[in-house]
Amino acid sequence: MPRYEYRCRTCGDTFELSRPMAESSAPADCPAGHDDTVKLLSTVAVGGSASAPAQAPRSGGGGGGGGCCGGGCCG
């Protein structure tokens, strides 16, 4: 189940709730009991490196490499 982050406008606390996507925009009460909250936008971190693009492996020149089908059915 997705986790959503909220901030209470009354006390300033930030908290998370796990709830179905269908309820993502429903009001959320802060843990201190306040009801004036706002859902925060979250960023997603994806691992990896963008320093160099991935390159396709080179064939050994043995009759493989059929472009769109990878040499399995084209010749």
PyMOL commands that place a pseudoatom at each C-alpha (Angstrom):
pseudoatom trace, name=CA, resn=MET, resi=1, chain=A, elem=C, hetatm=0, pos=[0.000, 0.000, 0.000]
pseudoatom trace, name=CA, resn=PRO, resi=2, chain=A, elem=C, hetatm=0, pos=[1.407, 3.440, -0.901]
pseudoatom trace, name=CA, resn=ARG, resi=3, chain=A, elem=C, hetatm=0, pos=[2.647, 5.807, 1.791]
pseudoatom trace, name=CA, resn=TYR, resi=4, chain=A, elem=C, hetatm=0, pos=[1.707, 9.475, 1.625]
pseudoatom trace, name=CA, resn=GLU, resi=5, chain=A, elem=C, hetatm=0, pos=[3.371, 12.329, 3.494]
pseudoatom trace, name=CA, resn=TYR, resi=6, chain=A, elem=C, hetatm=0, pos=[1.345, 15.097, 5.118]
pseudoatom trace, name=CA, resn=ARG, resi=7, chain=A, elem=C, hetatm=0, pos=[2.133, 18.285, 7.054]
pseudoatom trace, name=CA, resn=CYS, resi=8, chain=A, elem=C, hetatm=0, pos=[-0.062, 19.735, 9.772]
pseudoatom trace, name=CA, resn=ARG, resi=9, chain=A, elem=C, hetatm=0, pos=[-0.664, 23.456, 9.302]
pseudoatom trace, name=CA, resn=THR, resi=10, chain=A, elem=C, hetatm=0, pos=[-1.541, 23.872, 12.971]
pseudoatom trace, name=CA, resn=CYS, resi=11, chain=A, elem=C, hetatm=0, pos=[1.525, 22.366, 14.672]
pseudoatom trace, name=CA, resn=GLY, resi=12, chain=A, elem=C, hetatm=0, pos=[3.930, 21.983, 11.705]
pseudoatom trace, name=CA, resn=ASP, resi=13, chain=A, elem=C, hetatm=0, pos=[4.525, 18.244, 12.206]
pseudoatom trace, name=CA, resn=THR, resi=14, chain=A, elem=C, hetatm=0, pos=[5.151, 16.056, 9.175]
pseudoatom trace, name=CA, resn=PHE, resi=15, chain=A, elem=C, hetatm=0, pos=[3.755, 12.515, 9.191]
pseudoatom trace, name=CA, resn=GLU, resi=16, chain=A, elem=C, hetatm=0, pos=[3.121, 9.590, 6.840]
pseudoatom trace, name=CA, resn=LEU, resi=17, chain=A, elem=C, hetatm=0, pos=[0.056, 7.454, 6.283]
pseudoatom trace, name=CA, resn=SER, resi=18, chain=A, elem=C, hetatm=0, pos=[-0.330, 4.170, 4.414]
pseudoatom trace, name=CA, resn=ARG, resi=19, chain=A, elem=C, hetatm=0, pos=[-3.615, 4.226, 2.537]
pseudoatom trace, name=CA, resn=PRO, resi=20, chain=A, elem=C, hetatm=0, pos=[-5.104, 3.007, -0.734]
pseudoatom trace, name=CA, resn=MET, resi=21, chain=A, elem=C, hetatm=0, pos=[-4.568, 5.199, -3.797]
pseudoatom trace, name=CA, resn=ALA, resi=22, chain=A, elem=C, hetatm=0, pos=[-8.316, 5.823, -3.956]
pseudoatom trace, name=CA, resn=GLU, resi=23, chain=A, elem=C, hetatm=0, pos=[-8.027, 7.619, -0.582]
pseudoatom trace, name=CA, resn=SER, resi=24, chain=A, elem=C, hetatm=0, pos=[-4.856, 9.582, -1.379]
pseudoatom trace, name=CA, resn=SER, resi=25, chain=A, elem=C, hetatm=0, pos=[-6.653, 12.928, -1.554]
pseudoatom trace, name=CA, resn=ALA, resi=26, chain=A, elem=C, hetatm=0, pos=[-8.952, 12.287, 1.415]
pseudoatom trace, name=CA, resn=PRO, resi=27, chain=A, elem=C, hetatm=0, pos=[-8.392, 14.533, 4.459]
pseudoatom trace, name=CA, resn=ALA, resi=28, chain=A, elem=C, hetatm=0, pos=[-5.915, 13.246, 7.041]
pseudoatom trace, name=CA, resn=ASP, resi=29, chain=A, elem=C, hetatm=0, pos=[-5.796, 14.118, 10.745]
pseudoatom trace, name=CA, resn=CYS, resi=30, chain=A, elem=C, hetatm=0, pos=[-2.369, 14.703, 12.244]
pseudoatom trace, name=CA, resn=PRO, resi=31, chain=A, elem=C, hetatm=0, pos=[-1.259, 12.415, 15.104]
pseudoatom trace, name=CA, resn=ALA, resi=32, chain=A, elem=C, hetatm=0, pos=[-1.805, 15.329, 17.538]
pseudoatom trace, name=CA, resn=GLY, resi=33, chain=A, elem=C, hetatm=0, pos=[-5.489, 15.483, 16.541]
pseudoatom trace, name=CA, resn=HIS, resi=34, chain=A, elem=C, hetatm=0, pos=[-5.460, 18.544, 14.279]
pseudoatom trace, name=CA, resn=ASP, resi=35, chain=A, elem=C, hetatm=0, pos=[-7.449, 18.403, 11.059]
pseudoatom trace, name=CA, resn=ASP, resi=36, chain=A, elem=C, hetatm=0, pos=[-5.813, 21.224, 9.070]
pseudoatom trace, name=CA, resn=THR, resi=37, chain=A, elem=C, hetatm=0, pos=[-3.323, 19.165, 7.043]
pseudoatom trace, name=CA, resn=VAL, resi=38, chain=A, elem=C, hetatm=0, pos=[-1.947, 19.230, 3.524]
pseudoatom trace, name=CA, resn=LYS, resi=39, chain=A, elem=C, hetatm=0, pos=[-0.574, 16.366, 1.442]
pseudoatom trace, name=CA, resn=LEU, resi=40, chain=A, elem=C, hetatm=0, pos=[3.045, 16.919, 0.398]
pseudoatom trace, name=CA, resn=LEU, resi=41, chain=A, elem=C, hetatm=0, pos=[4.494, 16.116, -2.995]
pseudoatom trace, name=CA, resn=SER, resi=42, chain=A, elem=C, hetatm=0, pos=[6.997, 13.299, -2.795]
pseudoatom trace, name=CA, resn=THR, resi=43, chain=A, elem=C, hetatm=0, pos=[10.045, 12.698, -4.920]
pseudoatom trace, name=CA, resn=VAL, resi=44, chain=A, elem=C, hetatm=0, pos=[11.121, 9.246, -5.957]
pseudoatom trace, name=CA, resn=ALA, resi=45, chain=A, elem=C, hetatm=0, pos=[14.783, 8.329, -5.879]
pseudoatom trace, name=CA, resn=VAL, resi=46, chain=A, elem=C, hetatm=0, pos=[15.950, 5.830, -8.450]
pseudoatom trace, name=CA, resn=GLY, resi=47, chain=A, elem=C, hetatm=0, pos=[19.400, 4.317, -8.154]
pseudoatom trace, name=CA, resn=GLY, resi=48, chain=A, elem=C, hetatm=0, pos=[21.854, 4.039, -10.993]
pseudoatom trace, name=CA, resn=SER, resi=49, chain=A, elem=C, hetatm=0, pos=[24.353, 6.147, -12.807]
pseudoatom trace, name=CA, resn=ALA, resi=50, chain=A, elem=C, hetatm=0, pos=[23.718, 8.566, -15.616]
pseudoatom trace, name=CA, resn=SER, resi=51, chain=A, elem=C, hetatm=0, pos=[27.390, 9.092, -16.422]
pseudoatom trace, name=CA, resn=ALA, resi=52, chain=A, elem=C, hetatm=0, pos=[27.467, 6.892, -19.532]
pseudoatom trace, name=CA, resn=PRO, resi=53, chain=A, elem=C, hetatm=0, pos=[24.677, 5.381, -21.631]
pseudoatom trace, name=CA, resn=ALA, resi=54, chain=A, elem=C, hetatm=0, pos=[24.420, 1.608, -21.766]
pseudoatom trace, name=CA, resn=GLN, resi=55, chain=A, elem=C, hetatm=0, pos=[25.790, 0.080, -24.923]
pseudoatom trace, name=CA, resn=ALA, resi=56, chain=A, elem=C, hetatm=0, pos=[24.563, -3.018, -26.704]
pseudoatom trace, name=CA, resn=PRO, resi=57, chain=A, elem=C, hetatm=0, pos=[26.971, -5.956, -26.622]
pseudoatom trace, name=CA, resn=ARG, resi=58, chain=A, elem=C, hetatm=0, pos=[28.933, -6.512, -29.812]
pseudoatom trace, name=CA, resn=SER, resi=59, chain=A, elem=C, hetatm=0, pos=[28.455, -9.771, -31.625]
pseudoatom trace, name=CA, resn=GLY, resi=60, chain=A, elem=C, hetatm=0, pos=[31.432, -12.013, -32.263]
pseudoatom trace, name=CA, resn=GLY, resi=61, chain=A, elem=C, hetatm=0, pos=[30.760, -12.060, -35.996]
pseudoatom trace, name=CA, resn=GLY, resi=62, chain=A, elem=C, hetatm=0, pos=[29.420, -15.622, -35.968]
pseudoatom trace, name=CA, resn=GLY, resi=63, chain=A, elem=C, hetatm=0, pos=[26.254, -15.149, -38.009]
pseudoatom trace, name=CA, resn=GLY, resi=64, chain=A, elem=C, hetatm=0, pos=[24.093, -13.793, -35.183]
pseudoatom trace, name=CA, resn=GLY, resi=65, chain=A, elem=C, hetatm=0, pos=[22.648, -10.332, -34.782]
pseudoatom trace, name=CA, resn=GLY, resi=66, chain=A, elem=C, hetatm=0, pos=[19.402, -10.085, -36.637]
pseudoatom trace, name=CA, resn=GLY, resi=67, chain=A, elem=C, hetatm=0, pos=[18.511, -6.529, -35.621]
pseudoatom trace, name=CA, resn=CYS, resi=68, chain=A, elem=C, hetatm=0, pos=[14.887, -6.496, -34.525]
pseudoatom trace, name=CA, resn=CYS, resi=69, chain=A, elem=C, hetatm=0, pos=[14.683, -10.179, -33.630]
pseudoatom trace, name=CA, resn=GLY, resi=70, chain=A, elem=C, hetatm=0, pos=[18.118, -10.643, -32.102]
pseudoatom trace, name=CA, resn=GLY, resi=71, chain=A, elem=C, hetatm=0, pos=[19.213, -13.263, -34.628]
pseudoatom trace, name=CA, resn=GLY, resi=72, chain=A, elem=C, hetatm=0, pos=[16.741, -15.891, -33.448]
pseudoatom trace, name=CA, resn=CYS, resi=73, chain=A, elem=C, hetatm=0, pos=[14.492, -15.991, -36.506]
pseudoatom trace, name=CA, resn=CYS, resi=74, chain=A, elem=C, hetatm=0, pos=[16.124, -13.744, -39.108]
pseudoatom trace, name=CA, resn=GLY, resi=75, chain=A, elem=C, hetatm=0, pos=[19.138, -14.654, -41.035]
for i in range(1, 75): cmd.bond("trace and resi %d" % i, "trace and resi %d" % (i + 1))
show_as sticks, trace
zoom trace
